[in-house]
Amino acid sequence: MKKHAIIPIFIPHQGCPNDCVFCNQKAITARQPDMSEGEIINTIETWLSTLTGRPGIETVEIAFFGGSFTGIAMEKQSRYLAIASHYKNRGLVDKIHLSTRPDYIDEGILDNLKAYGTDVIELGVQSFDDKVLTASGRGHDSSAVYQASRLIKEYGFELGIQLMIGLPGDSRESCLFSAKETAAIGPSIARLYPTVVIEGTQLMNMYASGAYTPLTTDEAVDITKDMYQILTGAGIRIIRVGLKSSDLIRDDGQVGGHTFHPAFRQLVEGAIAREKMEKLLEKTTALSSFSEPFSPCCQPLAPREVTFFSNQKWFSNMIGHKGCNKTYLAEKYPGWGFHYQTHDLEDGSIAIAVADGHHIVVE
């Protein structure tokens, strides 16, 4: 059961005069700018009415998304924050959450956010590679990221970092570098977004002219998989992988290229699970009492029965999107019998048991 509820307040493109090559906030949020204070109140009240009496909800956040919140005029920031603070002070919500650009953070801004009880600040970092930031039209270099992250943590806010995969000038190496730098900074949360080519952006023009080639879905999954493991290995909670279908207008040619996939997170986590399962097969084969040599490319002398385990949450990842991991293992290891069960394991952990019952290994 979902334990965390977010009341989203979308403020598309407010506070951000910069036009990054990939950005079209109107297409992403399907809203016009200048959301009124009355609309914000109505949105909050509507969401709270749906949450009333729902067991299991431990925390509720009001989250300002869609623009660079701290680039809005300070007086307007304060009016928006005062509304959120009113509900927090009444105990109706637990946190105030917002997203912004790294170059729109300074002591004065943070003092104001602190005064209204803001809890979480996410930075749209996108990349730590200065060449990628320049090619993407970000309008700042990586020094702004390090400075903003340091200040946010010094002020005691919960820090979030958003990264993108496959931007102009990007490479596998620069993406992994960005993940490692994020891990070194140590935010509490992170989001990973493959670059999606959206109508009305400079990136769409670059794509149409051949100046930019999007990653394929498989390429984006492979890179994101490694970034995901770098971040989770550092104890960072990844709260989003890929855009939701509802984040995009898809019925009128808004999306170009082939990177967008509605189940992108499952593709990534399924790829991680498959990698772990193959490592476990290698480990248990090395330990096994079977006498024939390990050869996944041909029929073994005696078929093996193998059971993989995960917790309920990760079971679909272990199986893979539309059963792709089951199909992959059945084809790669012909003659083997593979079974899949749930067990009391940590999220992301996979265990294995072989037929003789002597070998149980957790990855």
Order of alpha helices (4+ residues) and beta strands (2+ residues): beta-alpha-alpha-beta-alpha-beta-alpha-beta-alpha-alpha-beta-alpha-beta-beta-alpha-alpha-beta-beta-alpha-beta-alpha-alpha-beta-beta-beta
